[in-house]
Amino acid sequence: VPVPSLSEERRVELTKFMHKLIEEGRIAVRNVRRDALHQVHDYGKQENISEDEIKGRETDLQDITDEHIKELNSQQEKKEQEILEV
């Protein structure tokens, strides 16, 4: 089945849609981080864990979050180049 090439309008629409999906992914990652931080704080209070240990876990969570967001950004750039390529 022959498929016609994408028009410039359709490429721009696909790019906007992709940006929306990636932003939803970033929001989901941040929500997971927020929930994990709440769990770390609650567990720390229940088990009398030191503030230094809690801060260390917060830093670990932030590093993981940054890695995932960086991966989303790189995927976005690759896909955008692929879509806009003629």
PEGI-V595181 format. One record per run of one state. SS is the DSSP state (alpha for helix, beta for strand, coil for the rest). FROM is the first residue (numbers start at 1). TO is the last residue. If there is no record, write none. Layout:
# PEGI-V595181
ss/from/to
SS/FROM/TO
SS/FROM/TO
This chain:
# PEGI-V595181
ss/from/to
coil/1/7
alpha/8/47
coil/48/50
alpha/51/84
coil/85/86
